[in-house]
């Protein structure tokens, strides 16, 4: 019987580990889930020039007013579309980053403080586990995060400061959009228009 109990404990531990890593894909956060009327677009949906450069363990942020902020971020692994700027109360800019490393964390950073201190850690305001997160886009004080799931992708509208303060994605989710397909490769906001694409096909929808 001891061997049976031991086997059951091992299986249980493996199941818990699986759920910890994949619960978001199995049970996505459907808070205020809506399926918007996506409109096929033939326009050029290429995002504006990316002001955020991440390479060789360093983050460089080129601001619209011409200034440049730079700081070290050793070990940071951010893919295309994995960084976005959002606004904090008072107009302060914040930088959200999807780290694809082993811990799969989304980081919220004050880039001015990080640049003054010379490291990402000097400006780190908080983080949360992003799980299946793939793309980010800023929309004023809101952060849009595209996550993979069974069927179509989910696009979460977040309050990033709430998520970071509680170290939980779920605490920041205000609304969930069902994407037009699975595997989006681009996500950005222009004015009040959310623009997404996969390969050569693109869609748009108006944000509330």
Order of alpha helices (4+ residues) and beta strands (2+ residues): alpha-beta-beta-beta-beta-beta-beta-beta-beta-alpha-alpha-beta-beta-beta-beta-alpha-alpha-beta-beta-beta-beta
